[in-house]
Amino acid sequence: MKILFYDTKSYDRESFDACLADFPTIEIEYTPHDLEPRSASLAEGCDAVCGFVSSDIGERTLDRLHACGVKLLLLRCAGYNNVDTTYAKQLGIRVMRVPGYSPEAVAEHAMALALSCNRRICKAYNRVRENDFSLAGLMGVNFYQKTAGIIGTGKIGAAMCRICSGFGMKVIAHDVYQNDSLKEFVEYVTLEELLARSDLISLHCPLMDSTRHMIRLETIRRMKDGVILVNTSRGALVKTDDLIEGIRMHKFGGVGLDVYEEETNNVFEDRSDEILEHSVTARLLSFPHVVITSHQGFFTREALQAIARTTLENAMDALEGKSSENDV
């Protein structure tokens, strides 16, 4: 099986090449171009392609992949809201993902964001580098004995529940499907109650019609004043314009974002020489208690190894005609 690996970074090549010896029937060709309609034709002669959460895999891309004879779309990520899965099925293109690679990696990053915006770590770091050792504007709050509200208690949300419990926090959660393994120390509540009670709110749910813009002005107004909001899940869970309005209302003690609505053109790219004149990202970064990272929650050595191995195992399952729980 020949796979064209899109949007290749050095760390992608290293992690996948390290696993390839265990999969002798698989050949990978790497390209720096992301998967979208224009680049889809590069897959001519390949059996499969490998894309990421930032790839544009709508009808036009799928049509061109189909014309190239591609039968398998491998996603080296958990999310697949960027894929027209219904149309892929119509074309006979199998779509497989990596639903769980290292939940702790993302959950730990979520807590890092929460701590960073709460204790103004970025501002303090820059201040000390300029020999300014004053503390004005750096005050945070204790997480100990505060209430953490976790929205979504799948593998990543469950890991975040355990982290928050380890900090001595009271943990409440909301999910359509309750996780029985957490009930010893997690209280499940309605979304309305979670918004009203939580000092820290962390989002860990998939992006669907029912969750799109779940954090908007209406729900922001129900939150406690001084709440800390963290999103390491999907950018469109939060309506960015309403988030900015909430920040201007002094509703938040801190905001930590690893994902955001405008991220598609920014993820993993160096845009330091550009002037982002109309950027919502730039507006968010103007606030001193907002910390934004570039979709790096997954980015640990252990997670990359797990992603590579699971992706190649998915390819083998497809090659051998096996069904898989990783099918989308």
N, C-alpha and C positions, 0 to 999 in steps of 0.2 A: 504494500500500500504506500502510495506517495502522497504526502501531506504538504500543502503550502501554508506556512506559518506567517500570518500577517502581523504587522506592527511589532516587529522584533526589536527588542532591546537586548543589551549584552547579558543581562541577568536571565532573560528568557532562554537564550541560546545555551547558557551554561547549565541551567537546571534541566533542560530537556536533553541536551547532549549527554549529561551524566546518567540519564536513564535509558538512553537508546540501546545500550549494549544488551539490555534484557529483552529487547524487542527487535530481533534481527530482521523481521519481515516488514518493518516500517522504515521508510526513508522520509526525511524532512528537508524541505527547501525553505529557506528563510527569506523574508522580504521586509524592509522597513516600512512599507506602505500599509496603511490601515485598510481594512476591508470595507469597501463602499462601491457604488455602481461602476465607477471608472476603473478601479483596480481589480474588480472581480474577474476580468478577462485574463489576468495573469495566471489564473488557475488552470488554464488550458493544459491538458495532459496529466492533471492531478486527480486522484480519487477522492480526496478530502481537503478541506481547508480548516484552519484553526483561527478563530476570532476572539475578540475580547468584548467586555461590557460596553466599550465606547464605539464599537464597530457599527456601521449603518447597514443593517441586514434586512432591508425591506423588500418589496416586490421587485424593484429594478435590479438590485444586487442578486437576489435569488434567481431571477430570470437568466442573468448572465452566467451565474454559477451552473445552472441547469444546462445551458447551451454548451458549457465547457465539459459537461459530462460528470460534474461533481455529484456524488451521491451521499456525502456525509459532511455535516457541519459540526465541528467540535468547538465548544466554548470553554475556554480555560478560566471560567468564573462560574459563580452560582446564578447570577441574574441573567435573565433572557428576555427582558421587556423590550430590548432593542431588535428583536427578531420577530418577523411575521411568521409565527409558527404554523398558523393555519395554511398559509400559502406554501410554505416549505413542504408540508405534508401533501398538498395537492400535486406538487412537482416530484414527489418521491424522494425528497432530500431528508435524510434522518438527522435530527438535531439532538446532540448529547452535551451535557454540562458537567460541572464539578460542584455538586451541591454542598459538600462539606469538606474543606481542606484543612483549615486550622481555625476553628471558632475562637479559640483563645487569642489568636493574633489580632483579630478585629476587636474583640471585647477589651483587650488590654489597651489598644489604641484609643478606644472610646473613653476609657478611664483616664488615659494620658491627656486627651483633649479636655475632659472635664476639669482635671487638676490644673492644667495649663491656663485655661481661661479664668478659673476661680482665683488662682494665686498670681495671675498676671505674669507668668513666667517669661513670656516673650518680651514684654515691656521691661521687666527687671533685668533680663539678660542684656538687652541693648543699652540700658541705662548704665549698668556696671562697666560695660566695655568702654564707655565714655567717661569713666571715673566719677560717675554720679552715683553715690551710695545712699541717696535719700530714699525714704519709704513712702512718701506721699503718693496716693493713687494706687497702691499695690495691695491694699487690704482685701483679704478673702474671708471665707467662712469655713468652719469645721464641717467635714462630711460626717464625722462620728455622731451618731444618734439623729441624723437627719433622715429624711425619707427619699428613697430612690424609686422612681416610677419607670419600669421597663415595659415598653410597648413592643410586643413580639417576643415570645419565649421559645423559639426554636433553638438550634445549637448555639448560635452566637448570643442570643438574648439570655439563654440559660447560663452561659459563661459569664455574662455581665452581671446577672443576679448573684452569682457566687462571689464575684469580685466585690460588689457593693456590700454584700453580707460580711465579707472579710474586713471591710473598713468599719464595721460596727453600725451600718446603716439599717434602718427598717426598709424592707424591700416589698413593694407592691407591684403588681403587673397586670397587664391587659392583653388578652389574646383570644381569638375565636376558639382555638384549641388549647386547652390548659395542659401544662406539662406536669404530670403526676410526680415526677422525680424532684420537683421544686417545692412541693406543697408543705414540706416540713418547716420551711423558713420564708416562703413567699406567699403573700396574700393576693389572690386574684380579685380585682375590682372592675367596675365599669370604667370606660374611658373618661367619662365626666368626673368620676371620683378621683381617678389617677391625676388628671390635670389639676384638680383643686388641692390635692394633698401633697404633691411631690415638690421637693426642693431641687431634685435633679431628675430630668426626664431624658431618657436615652432611647432612640428609635432603632428597632431591629426587626422590621417587618418588610415583606416584599412590596413592590410597587404594583398595585392593581387599581382598577377603577374605584374600588371602595376605599383605598388608602391614599390615592393621589390628593395632595394638598390637605391631608388630614391636619397638618399644622398650618392654620390660617388665622386671620384676625379674630374670627369667632372663637376658636379654641384657645388662642393666645390670651384673650381677655379672661378666660376661666382659670388661667394659671395663677399661682402665687406671685406676688411681686418679688423680684430678686431670684427667680428660678433660673437654673442652669439648664440649657438645652443642648443636647449632643445628637448629631446625626452621622452615623457611619454606614447607613443602609443604602438608600436611594435618594437622590437630590430632590426629585419631584414630590416626595412626601411632605416637603415644606414649600409653601408658596412664598417665594423670596421677597416680593414686594411687601407682603404682609409682615414677614419677619423683620424687614427694615423698619416698617411702621411700629412694630412692637418694641424694637430697640429704641427708637426715638421716644416712645412712651415711657422709657425707663423700666420696662417690664422685666428685663433679663439681668441677672447678675453676671452672666457669661454665656457665650454661644460658641460651641466647638463643632466645626463642620469638616468632615472628610469628603463629603459629597454635597453637591449643590446643583441647581437647575442649569446653570450656565457652564458646567464643567466640561462638556464634550470636546470643545476646541482647546481646552487647557490641559487635559489629563496627560501626564508624562511628557509634556512639551516644554521647551525653554522659550518663553516669550518675553524674556527680560529686556530685549531691545525694542519692544513695541510699546506704543502708547495706547492703553485700553480706554479710549475716550468714552465709550458708552457702556462700559462694563459694570454689571451689577456686582461682580466680584470685587472690583475696586471700591465700590461704595461700602460693601460689607467690611473690607479691610481698613476703612477709615475709622472704624469704631475701636476703641482701645481694649475692649473686653471680648472681642471676637477673634477666634483663632481658626484659621483655615489651613488644611493640608490637602495635598493633591492625590486623593484616592489611594492612600498608602496603607490603609488599615490591614490589608492582606500581606503586606510586604515584609515577611520574615523568611529566614532561610528555610525553616521547617515548612511553612506554608507553600513556598515555591516548589519544594521537593514533592509535597503531596499533590499539588496541582499538576505537575509534570507527569507523575506516575499514574494518577487517575485518568488524565487525558489520554495517555497512551493505552491504558487498559480499556478505555472506552473505544478507542480505535480498533483494538484487537477483538472486542466483543462484536463490533460491527462487521469486521472482516470475516469472522467466524459465524455470523448470522445469529448471534445470541441476543436474547432480550436483556434489558438492563434497567435497574432502578434509576439510572442517570439519564434515561431518555426524557426529552421534554415533551 
